[in-house]
Amino acid sequence: MLDAVPRTASPIRRRHGVTLLESLIAVGLLVVVVTAVLGAMDAGRRMSDEGRRLTMAALASEVLLARVCDVDANAHEHADSWYRQFTNATDNGGWNGHTEGHGAIRADRDATADLLPEDYQDFALSVHTSRTGHRIEPPLSVQIEGVHVQVRADDEQGRSLSVLERFVPLPQHLAEAME
């Protein structure tokens, strides 16, 4: 008679909780995600530092370019003396070949002038000048004489960080005196 009573299958056990394998997979995924996020943050920080360094190099170059181009045209009676102020070598009173090395970037040409802040000292600056002319095509058809000025900022490895160029025209009263 006992055989007449149908046996029921063993009850299905319901799982409660998480198995060890599932926990390990979750932790592994978490490690991968955190590593990726930290790597992206580090790359962003490095790019930000490089951008800041390039900006500082450009600003220091602009300060030096402004110093080079700050010429009192009225202090010159002849065009040749005005040109010499730009194109003579540094040791001969001009700007051509002027350099300011790493840690020696100043706010003025005078060696006793204050250094720019520390952020501006990680590169070297150099000035190159040349006498040149620019031709303006018709309908004006004029030739403007002047000086091409280039200021360059390089890092310790000689890699160019910033190159600024400007054409400084010969002042009109000096150009007229040449004619």
ChimeraX attribute file (.defattr): number of C-alpha atoms within 10 A of each C-alpha:
attribute: neighborCount
match mode: 1-to-1
recipient: residues
	/A:1	4
	/A:2	6
	/A:3	6
	/A:4	6
	/A:5	7
	/A:6	7
	/A:7	8
	/A:8	6
	/A:9	6
	/A:10	6
	/A:11	6
	/A:12	6
	/A:13	6
	/A:14	6
	/A:15	7
	/A:16	6
	/A:17	6
	/A:18	8
	/A:19	9
	/A:20	9
	/A:21	9
	/A:22	10
	/A:23	11
	/A:24	11
	/A:25	11
	/A:26	12
	/A:27	12
	/A:28	12
	/A:29	12
	/A:30	12
	/A:31	12
	/A:32	11
	/A:33	12
	/A:34	12
	/A:35	12
	/A:36	12
	/A:37	12
	/A:38	11
	/A:39	12
	/A:40	12
	/A:41	12
	/A:42	12
	/A:43	12
	/A:44	12
	/A:45	12
	/A:46	12
	/A:47	12
	/A:48	12
	/A:49	12
	/A:50	13
	/A:51	12
	/A:52	13
	/A:53	18
	/A:54	18
	/A:55	15
	/A:56	20
	/A:57	27
	/A:58	20
	/A:59	15
	/A:60	26
	/A:61	27
	/A:62	18
	/A:63	17
	/A:64	24
	/A:65	20
	/A:66	12
	/A:67	14
	/A:68	22
	/A:69	16
	/A:70	9
	/A:71	14
	/A:72	9
	/A:73	16
	/A:74	11
	/A:75	9
	/A:76	16
	/A:77	12
	/A:78	15
	/A:79	19
	/A:80	12
	/A:81	15
	/A:82	22
	/A:83	18
	/A:84	16
	/A:85	19
	/A:86	27
	/A:87	23
	/A:88	18
	/A:89	16
	/A:90	15
	/A:91	10
	/A:92	11
	/A:93	12
	/A:94	18
	/A:95	24
	/A:96	23
	/A:97	16
	/A:98	19
	/A:99	18
	/A:100	17
	/A:101	18
	/A:102	15
	/A:103	16
	/A:104	19
	/A:105	27
	/A:106	21
	/A:107	17
	/A:108	15
	/A:109	15
	/A:110	8
	/A:111	11
	/A:112	9
	/A:113	11
	/A:114	13
	/A:115	15
	/A:116	16
	/A:117	11
	/A:118	10
	/A:119	13
	/A:120	22
	/A:121	21
	/A:122	18
	/A:123	27
	/A:124	24
	/A:125	24
	/A:126	20
	/A:127	24
	/A:128	18
	/A:129	24
	/A:130	16
	/A:131	17
	/A:132	15
	/A:133	16
	/A:134	14
	/A:135	11
	/A:136	11
	/A:137	9
	/A:138	7
	/A:139	6
	/A:140	8
	/A:141	9
	/A:142	11
	/A:143	11
	/A:144	17
	/A:145	18
	/A:146	21
	/A:147	22
	/A:148	19
	/A:149	23
	/A:150	19
	/A:151	25
	/A:152	24
	/A:153	27
	/A:154	19
	/A:155	19
	/A:156	11
	/A:157	7
	/A:158	10
	/A:159	10
	/A:160	15
	/A:161	20
	/A:162	20
	/A:163	17
	/A:164	15
	/A:165	16
	/A:166	14
	/A:167	18
	/A:168	18
	/A:169	16
	/A:170	20
	/A:171	17
	/A:172	13
	/A:173	14
	/A:174	18
	/A:175	15
	/A:176	10
	/A:177	10
	/A:178	10
	/A:179	5
